[in-house]
Structure formats: C-alpha cells, structure tokens
C-alpha cells in the first residue's frame, strides 16, 4: 500500500510546498466525485428508451429519475456523515463507491420497473456516503490556505461528471443500447474503488484544523437554524436545486421530442449545456463575484439571487421557441449566467458555521455541499 501518512502532509504544508501524495488523493477523490455525478446523470439521457421498453408514463419516469434516487439519499446523508466523523473515511468512500457503481451496473440488468427502482434507490444510498467523507479527508490533508483551492478542484468533478454522464450515455445508447450505457458507467467505478482502497491511507483527523471537536447533531442543527443568513441561503438553494434537477431530467426528452435529436446528439448538447457551460460559469462566476463583492460582502448573496431571477424569462424562451438555434443560445445563457454567481453562493453558504463543524453537518441532500469541513465561519460565526 502506498503510504499517504498525515505527517508527510503536515511537513509539506508547513514548508509551503505542495505534496504530490496529497494531490494524488485529491485527484482520485475528484474522479470519484465525477463518477458520482456520471452515475446519477446517465439515467436522464436514457429516459426515452427505458420508457419505451417498459411502457411507462412520464410520471413514473419522473419518480425514477428524481424521487427514487433522492428519497434515501436525503434521509441517509446526515447519519452517514456522522458515521464518517468516527470511522475510517477511506473505507467509507471506497465501499460506498463500489456499492453505487454496482447498483448502476444492476440498473442495466433490470427486468422490470420494480428491479430498476430498487437499483436506482441503491445508487442513491451509495452516493449519500461519498461526499461528506471525501470532503472531511480533504480538510485533513490541506491546510486553511490550500483548502479553498483543493475544494475548488474537487468541485470540478460535478460538471465533469454531468458532461460525461450525458455524453457517454447518449453515445453508448445510440450504438449499443441503454443497458450497455449503465454497464459502461458502473464498471469503472468498481475498479477505481479498489484503487482507492489499496493506495490511500486514512488521514489523521484534525491534522490541519486548529481544533476538531465533534458535536451532537441536535445542538449543531439548532445552531444552524438560529442563523438567519444560513436559513435564507438554504431556502434559495433548495428552490434553485429543484429547478436544476427538473431540467436535468427533462431536457434530454425535450430535445428528442421537440427538436428531434438522436440519442448521441442530445447527449452532446445536454452535456455541453450542463457540464461544460456549467463549469465555465462556475469558474468565471467565482472571479466576478469575488471582485464586485470587495466593497460590499452582501453581493456574494445578491448576485446569485439576481441572476436566478433573470434566468426565468430566458429559460421560458428556451422552452417555447421553435427555433433550435435560439433554444441553444438561450439554454447556454441560462446555465452560464445562473451558475456563475451560484458557485460563490456554495462557498458562502457556511455563514455562521462553527469553526469545528464536522462532516456530520457537511452534506447537502441534492446538489452540493453547503458546509465545508474545517472552514472558519465568516463574520465570527454569528449573524449581526
């Protein structure tokens, strides 16, 4: 086993020299995060062939794409994150990764809507364990000065996975069928889970934090509920996530039914919309919002609120125009403009979090990760 001893990371951080070993772990966890989103996204581009084979309604497909995945993903997120505060996080990530990859593979073997539903629920169960434990590991591998960069690199996995999920799913489905698309998505994850298990060691807890004190879940949730800024951001994030996941599921069928794209074409367009434009918007948005908020920190919340509102009319145009070129331009502007400041919102959503916030409060049930482990709250941890 390659030894990624925490002492080596501590020495590298103290000397201000990046550690190859720490960045290897970061790279591997980022790939795992990308496959997390690939496995949850690929279902969306396969809605039409699955619906046709099993003679299902759009309502049933919507439940499979959303509710079937999110139900246990949401319910198990915080309990599993609390387990990650106490047990070996490397093992949790590796086992969860192998499990959700196997469930993705089994989606391709489904013989009925019941077995497909169970496999889809299994994907959600496995993926609920991956992100909190991964971020907790990164918090112990990177000091406070390097951590924002490390988490920024890790976040790229979201858009990379979305792009690959649409692109691979669309191409493989067109040439080999929807079952082979699930097989192609699930098999690499099982192999990479073994690589993680064999080449990465558990970091020593609290190595890069000034102090680490796991708290009971009750007081932690009570503290967050008392922070007005956190509650407002959480509500806004839930509303935008609702829109995000609805469009993620139904843009592929929309492109197929209204604009008559083939499976490979709709995978390419949908992947470009959500993946590449999303990545570009996130990177640009972080820079722009950081600049305009220098004089007034409230712009870090105003910017995503304003652009989310402006995205509504443009998205309406995207859905109603019969012209394909106009639709593509509108969809591009919606994704790029909406996600740009939202990227900074994700980093500012830790307002009021205690300095010793642990993985147990580091899990957003659907689209991201509201609280970064080990990060000190802005403004001293209290609403003014």
ABEGO torsion letter per residue (X at the ends): XBBBBAAAAAAAAAAGBBBAAAAAAAAAAAAAAAAAAAAAAAAAAAAAAAAAAAGBBAAAAAAAAAAAAAAAAAAAAAAAAAAAAABBAAAAAAAAAAAAAAAAAAAAABABAAAAAAAAAAAAAAAAAAAAAAAAAAAAABBAAAAAAAAAAAAAAAAAAAAAAAAAAAAAAAAAEAAAAAAAAAAAAAAAAAAAAAABBBBBBGAABABBBBBBAAAAAAAAAABAAAAAAAAAAAAAAAAAAAAAAAAAAAAAAAAGBBAAAAAAAAAAAAAAAAAAAAAAAAAAAAAAAAABAAAAAAAAAAAAAAAAAAAAAAAABABAAAAAAAAAAAAAAAAAAAAAAAAAAABGBBAABBAAAABBAAAEBABBBGBBBBGGGBBX
